[in-house]
């Protein structure tokens, strides 16, 4: 199993909403507050807009 701390050390971040990891844009809404965890701290942000990708347009 991959440790979240090891993921952060490699330069990735974890995004949480209400203490739960966000895994999809569908988990978010305008005006939601999210927390982004970095290896050296946390930022708190408010969602001002969402732009969903259209996966049906991608080449296969």
N, CA, C and O atoms as a GROMACS GRO file, in nm:
protein
  240
    1UNK      N    1   0.084  -0.118   0.000
    1UNK     CA    2   0.000   0.000   0.000
    1UNK      C    3   0.089   0.125   0.000
    1UNK      O    4   0.192   0.128   0.067
    2UNK      N    5   0.050   0.225  -0.075
    2UNK     CA    6   0.127   0.348  -0.084
    2UNK      C    7   0.086   0.443   0.029
    2UNK      O    8  -0.032   0.469   0.049
    3UNK      N    9   0.184   0.492   0.100
    3UNK     CA   10   0.159   0.586   0.209
    3UNK      C   11   0.126   0.724   0.154
    3UNK      O   12   0.196   0.771   0.064
    4UNK      N   13   0.022   0.790   0.204
    4UNK     CA   14  -0.006   0.927   0.160
    4UNK      C   15   0.112   1.021   0.180
    4UNK      O   16   0.135   1.111   0.099
    5UNK      N   17   0.188   1.002   0.287
    5UNK     CA   18   0.304   1.088   0.311
    5UNK      C   19   0.410   1.070   0.203
    5UNK      O   20   0.474   1.168   0.163
    6UNK      N   21   0.430   0.948   0.156
    6UNK     CA   22   0.526   0.924   0.048
    6UNK      C   23   0.479   0.989  -0.082
    6UNK      O   24   0.561   1.039  -0.159
    7UNK      N   25   0.350   0.987  -0.107
    7UNK     CA   26   0.295   1.053  -0.226
    7UNK      C   27   0.322   1.203  -0.219
    7UNK      O   28   0.362   1.263  -0.318
    8UNK      N   29   0.301   1.264  -0.103
    8UNK     CA   30   0.326   1.407  -0.085
    8UNK      C   31   0.474   1.440  -0.103
    8UNK      O   32   0.507   1.543  -0.161
    9UNK      N   33   0.560   1.356  -0.056
    9UNK     CA   34   0.704   1.379  -0.070
    9UNK      C   35   0.749   1.378  -0.216
    9UNK      O   36   0.848   1.442  -0.251
   10UNK      N   37   0.675   1.308  -0.300
   10UNK     CA   38   0.710   1.302  -0.443
   10UNK      C   39   0.655   1.422  -0.520
   10UNK      O   40   0.673   1.430  -0.641
   11UNK      N   41   0.588   1.514  -0.452
   11UNK     CA   42   0.542   1.636  -0.518
   11UNK      C   43   0.394   1.640  -0.550
   11UNK      O   44   0.345   1.739  -0.606
   12UNK      N   45   0.322   1.536  -0.517
   12UNK     CA   46   0.178   1.535  -0.539
   12UNK      C   47   0.108   1.600  -0.421
   12UNK      O   48   0.168   1.624  -0.317
   13UNK      N   49  -0.022   1.628  -0.438
   13UNK     CA   50  -0.102   1.682  -0.329
   13UNK      C   51  -0.224   1.594  -0.308
   13UNK      O   52  -0.260   1.513  -0.394
   14UNK      N   53  -0.287   1.610  -0.194
   14UNK     CA   54  -0.415   1.546  -0.165
   14UNK      C   55  -0.518   1.657  -0.147
   14UNK      O   56  -0.493   1.754  -0.075
   15UNK      N   57  -0.632   1.642  -0.210
   15UNK     CA   58  -0.739   1.740  -0.196
   15UNK      C   59  -0.853   1.677  -0.117
   15UNK      O   60  -0.898   1.567  -0.147
   16UNK      N   61  -0.899   1.750  -0.014
   16UNK     CA   62  -1.004   1.699   0.072
   16UNK      C   63  -1.121   1.797   0.079
   16UNK      O   64  -1.102   1.918   0.072
   17UNK      N   65  -1.239   1.742   0.094
   17UNK     CA   66  -1.360   1.820   0.120
   17UNK      C   67  -1.428   1.754   0.239
   17UNK      O   68  -1.457   1.634   0.236
   18UNK      N   69  -1.454   1.830   0.340
   18UNK     CA   70  -1.516   1.777   0.462
   18UNK      C   71  -1.439   1.658   0.519
   18UNK      O   72  -1.498   1.564   0.572
   19UNK      N   73  -1.305   1.664   0.508
   19UNK     CA   74  -1.220   1.560   0.564
   19UNK      C   75  -1.207   1.434   0.480
   19UNK      O   76  -1.140   1.339   0.522
   20UNK      N   77  -1.269   1.432   0.362
   20UNK     CA   78  -1.263   1.314   0.275
   20UNK      C   79  -1.189   1.348   0.147
   20UNK      O   80  -1.204   1.459   0.094
   21UNK      N   81  -1.111   1.255   0.096
   21UNK     CA   82  -1.035   1.278  -0.027
   21UNK      C   83  -1.131   1.294  -0.144
   21UNK      O   84  -1.224   1.215  -0.162
   22UNK      N   85  -1.106   1.397  -0.224
   22UNK     CA   86  -1.185   1.423  -0.344
   22UNK      C   87  -1.129   1.335  -0.456
   22UNK      O   88  -1.010   1.343  -0.487
   23UNK      N   89  -1.213   1.252  -0.515
   23UNK     CA   90  -1.169   1.163  -0.622
   23UNK      C   91  -1.232   1.196  -0.756
   23UNK      O   92  -1.196   1.138  -0.858
   24UNK      N   93  -1.328   1.290  -0.758
   24UNK     CA   94  -1.398   1.325  -0.881
   24UNK      C   95  -1.447   1.469  -0.873
   24UNK      O   96  -1.477   1.519  -0.765
   25UNK      N   97  -1.455   1.534  -0.988
   25UNK     CA   98  -1.512   1.669  -0.994
   25UNK      C   99  -1.657   1.668  -0.947
   25UNK      O  100  -1.708   1.768  -0.897
   26UNK      N  101  -1.723   1.554  -0.963
   26UNK     CA  102  -1.863   1.544  -0.922
   26UNK      C  103  -1.879   1.554  -0.771
   26UNK      O  104  -1.991   1.572  -0.721
   27UNK      N  105  -1.769   1.544  -0.697
   27UNK     CA  106  -1.773   1.559  -0.551
   27UNK      C  107  -1.774   1.706  -0.510
   27UNK      O  108  -1.793   1.736  -0.392
   28UNK      N  109  -1.754   1.796  -0.605
   28UNK     CA  110  -1.738   1.938  -0.575
   28UNK      C  111  -1.853   2.022  -0.628
   28UNK      O  112  -1.921   1.985  -0.723
   29UNK      N  113  -1.873   2.136  -0.563
   29UNK     CA  114  -1.972   2.233  -0.608
   29UNK      C  115  -1.919   2.374  -0.590
   29UNK      O  116  -1.828   2.397  -0.510
   30UNK      N  117  -1.976   2.468  -0.664
   30UNK     CA  118  -1.936   2.608  -0.650
   30UNK      C  119  -1.961   2.652  -0.507
   30UNK      O  120  -2.064   2.617  -0.447
   31UNK      N  121  -1.869   2.727  -0.451
   31UNK     CA  122  -1.869   2.778  -0.313
   31UNK      C  123  -1.828   2.673  -0.210
   31UNK      O  124  -1.826   2.704  -0.090
   32UNK      N  125  -1.794   2.552  -0.252
   32UNK     CA  126  -1.740   2.453  -0.158
   32UNK      C  127  -1.602   2.500  -0.110
   32UNK      O  128  -1.530   2.568  -0.183
   33UNK      N  129  -1.568   2.463   0.011
   33UNK     CA  130  -1.434   2.488   0.064
   33UNK      C  131  -1.359   2.356   0.061
   33UNK      O  132  -1.409   2.254   0.107
   34UNK      N  133  -1.237   2.360   0.006
   34UNK     CA  134  -1.154   2.241  -0.001
   34UNK      C  135  -1.021   2.267   0.067
   34UNK      O  136  -0.980   2.382   0.086
   35UNK      N  137  -0.955   2.160   0.104
   35UNK     CA  138  -0.825   2.166   0.169
   35UNK      C  139  -0.726   2.089   0.081
   35UNK      O  140  -0.752   1.975   0.042
   36UNK      N  141  -0.614   2.151   0.050
   36UNK     CA  142  -0.510   2.086  -0.030
   36UNK      C  143  -0.390   2.063   0.060
   36UNK      O  144  -0.334   2.157   0.116
   37UNK      N  145  -0.350   1.938   0.072
   37UNK     CA  146  -0.236   1.903   0.157
   37UNK      C  147  -0.111   1.884   0.071
   37UNK      O  148  -0.110   1.806  -0.024
   38UNK      N  149  -0.008   1.957   0.107
   38UNK     CA  150   0.124   1.946   0.046
   38UNK      C  151   0.216   1.879   0.145
   38UNK      O  152   0.176   1.853   0.259
   39UNK      N  153   0.338   1.849   0.105
   39UNK     CA  154   0.432   1.786   0.199
   39UNK      C  155   0.467   1.878   0.314
   39UNK      O  156   0.503   1.832   0.422
   40UNK      N  157   0.458   2.012   0.290
   40UNK     CA  158   0.503   2.107   0.392
   40UNK      C  159   0.392   2.197   0.446
   40UNK      O  160   0.422   2.298   0.510
   41UNK      N  161   0.267   2.163   0.420
   41UNK     CA  162   0.159   2.245   0.474
   41UNK      C  163   0.027   2.220   0.404
   41UNK      O  164   0.013   2.129   0.322
   42UNK      N  165  -0.069   2.305   0.438
   42UNK     CA  166  -0.206   2.290   0.389
   42UNK      C  167  -0.255   2.426   0.341
   42UNK      O  168  -0.230   2.528   0.404
   43UNK      N  169  -0.326   2.426   0.228
   43UNK     CA  170  -0.394   2.548   0.183
   43UNK      C  171  -0.544   2.522   0.184
   43UNK      O  172  -0.589   2.409   0.162
   44UNK      N  173  -0.620   2.626   0.210
   44UNK     CA  174  -0.766   2.618   0.210
   44UNK      C  175  -0.815   2.707   0.097
   44UNK      O  176  -0.775   2.823   0.085
   45UNK      N  177  -0.904   2.652   0.014
   45UNK     CA  178  -0.952   2.724  -0.104
   45UNK      C  179  -1.104   2.715  -0.113
   45UNK      O  180  -1.166   2.624  -0.059
   46UNK      N  181  -1.162   2.812  -0.184
   46UNK     CA  182  -1.305   2.810  -0.212
   46UNK      C  183  -1.323   2.792  -0.363
   46UNK      O  184  -1.257   2.859  -0.442
   47UNK      N  185  -1.411   2.701  -0.403
   47UNK     CA  186  -1.438   2.675  -0.544
   47UNK      C  187  -1.522   2.790  -0.600
   47UNK      O  188  -1.630   2.819  -0.549
   48UNK      N  189  -1.471   2.854  -0.706
   48UNK     CA  190  -1.546   2.964  -0.770
   48UNK      C  191  -1.603   2.923  -0.905
   48UNK      O  192  -1.688   2.993  -0.960
   49UNK      N  193  -1.559   2.810  -0.957
   49UNK     CA  194  -1.612   2.760  -1.084
   49UNK      C  195  -1.561   2.620  -1.109
   49UNK      O  196  -1.457   2.580  -1.057
   50UNK      N  197  -1.635   2.547  -1.190
   50UNK     CA  198  -1.598   2.410  -1.225
   50UNK      C  199  -1.609   2.394  -1.376
   50UNK      O  200  -1.703   2.444  -1.438
   51UNK      N  201  -1.513   2.324  -1.434
   51UNK     CA  202  -1.512   2.299  -1.577
   51UNK      C  203  -1.489   2.149  -1.598
   51UNK      O  204  -1.376   2.102  -1.589
   52UNK      N  205  -1.595   2.077  -1.625
   52UNK     CA  206  -1.586   1.932  -1.644
   52UNK      C  207  -1.526   1.901  -1.780
   52UNK      O  208  -1.554   1.969  -1.878
   53UNK      N  209  -1.441   1.799  -1.786
   53UNK     CA  210  -1.385   1.757  -1.914
   53UNK      C  211  -1.488   1.672  -1.988
   53UNK      O  212  -1.570   1.603  -1.927
   54UNK      N  213  -1.480   1.678  -2.119
   54UNK     CA  214  -1.569   1.598  -2.202
   54UNK      C  215  -1.489   1.480  -2.255
   54UNK      O  216  -1.429   1.488  -2.362
   55UNK      N  217  -1.489   1.370  -2.180
   55UNK     CA  218  -1.409   1.253  -2.216
   55UNK      C  219  -1.454   1.189  -2.346
   55UNK      O  220  -1.377   1.114  -2.407
   56UNK      N  221  -1.575   1.217  -2.391
   56UNK     CA  222  -1.622   1.157  -2.516
   56UNK      C  223  -1.549   1.215  -2.636
   56UNK      O  224  -1.554   1.155  -2.744
   57UNK      N  225  -1.482   1.328  -2.621
   57UNK     CA  226  -1.409   1.391  -2.730
   57UNK      C  227  -1.265   1.342  -2.740
   57UNK      O  228  -1.197   1.372  -2.838
   58UNK      N  229  -1.217   1.268  -2.641
   58UNK     CA  230  -1.078   1.223  -2.640
   58UNK      C  231  -1.056   1.114  -2.744
   58UNK      O  232  -1.144   1.033  -2.772
   59UNK      N  233  -0.935   1.114  -2.802
   59UNK     CA  234  -0.898   1.010  -2.897
   59UNK      C  235  -0.873   0.880  -2.822
   59UNK      O  236  -0.825   0.881  -2.709
   60UNK      N  237  -0.906   0.770  -2.886
   60UNK     CA  238  -0.884   0.640  -2.824
   60UNK      C  239  -0.784   0.562  -2.902
   60UNK      O  240  -0.751   0.449  -2.866
   0.00000   0.00000   0.00000
